[in-house]
Amino acid sequence: MKILSLHVDYINFRPLKKALKNAAELSEKEKKGQKVGESLVILIAVEKGDAVKESVKKLVENVADIAKQVKIKTVVLYPYAHLSSNLASPEIAEEILKESEKELEKK
């Protein structure tokens, strides 16, 4: 797994098209996009060989550590395939992102 962390004043993002055929449909509100204030943005590329349980644990530990260092509570996880040329399957990447999100919400 490769990550790129950014401490930003704000981030705007809006979905343009489905990246995965089987992705869930978005609500009208989600389609309009979102602006998040000061946050820690984590761009993530899940790679072949990344095991779900171990990857989630490492990612959550790293993100929690960075968030503590920059004294920020809001984290945006953003899949970003451009960080690697050795990507895992979309299903594995989606599972890792969802599990990581759940674990970070507990912190």
Secondary structure, DSSP 8 states (H G I E B T S, - for coil): -EEEEEEES-EEE---S-SSTT-----HHHHH-EEE-SEEEEEEE-BTT--HHHHHHHHHHHHHHHHHHTT---EEEEE-GGG-SSB--HHHHHHHHHHHHHHHHH-
